[in-house]
Amino acid sequence: FSCEWAAAHFRFHPPHSDLAYALQAGQGGTRAILMAVQAHIITYLLFTRQTECTHLERLCRVGQWEQGQALATALAETLWAAGGGARAIVCLVTAPITTMPREGYRASSFTERIWLFEFSEKAAALGFISDHINCFKGQGSHGVILFLYSLLFSRTLER
């Protein structure tokens, strides 16, 4: 992955601002993934989340916790759909591995540390993603790459 991809993570505009509902997207290839997730975030904030605010206020009065919940829901919904409504795979990164790669193989120090977590219930996947949301939105987390891997494994390579 390029430096741009490695640095990409899910980052919102400041809470309680006019753009609190919006993900910040840089230039390049990660923008398409961010915008697909953004559509699910807006759907959640406008139509799923329970609040007494009007539609515009629902978007502008979003706090940091609500941003995390919106992102977790968007990721879970997308992964569940990719898994055909039957499963979701979530990829997370573990601690660094100290083994040497085999001859002819170049270690990326990232791919070797990915762990797969499989869920057969959407609510369980959502709960897990909510508990580990910083793995997708923290700086240096490789959040967009982890989500892309999660999509590929949820969808399966055959499909």
Residue, then its C-alpha position, 0 to 999 in steps of 0.5 A: f500500500s502507498c503512504e496515502w493508504a497506510a495513513a488513511h483512517f476514518r476521521f470526522h470533522p470536529p464534534h458539534s460543528d456544522l460538518a460534525y456528521a462528515l468524514q474528512a477525505g483526502q485526495g486519491g484512492t481512499r476517497a471512494i471507500l470513505m464516501a461509501v461509508q459516509a452514505h451509511i453514516i448519514t442514513y444512520l444519523l437521519f433515519t435510524r438514530q432516535t432523537e427529537c431534533t429536526h433533520l438538519e439538527r440531527l446532522c449538526r448536533v453530533g457529538q464524538w460518541e455519536q460519531g463513533q456509533a454512526l461509524a460503527t453502524a455504517l461499517a457493520e451494515t456494509l460488512w453484513a451486506a457484503g457477507g450476503g446477510a449471513r456473516a461479517i468478517v472484521c479484520l484487526v491488527t495485533a501486536p508486532i510479530t518478530t518472526m523472519p519471512r521465508e525466502g522469496y517473501r517480503a514482509s509488510s509488517f502489517t498484513e502478517r499481523i491481521w486477525l480475522f473475527e467472524f460473526s454470524e449475527k449482525a448485532a454481535a458484529l456491530g457490538f464488536i466494531s463499536d468496542h474496537i472503533n478506535c482501530f478504524k478511526g485512530q491515527g496510524s490505525h490503517g483503518v481504511i485498509l482494515f475495512l477494505y480487508s474486512l470487506l474482501f473477507s466478508r464478501t469472500l474471494e469467490r464472490 
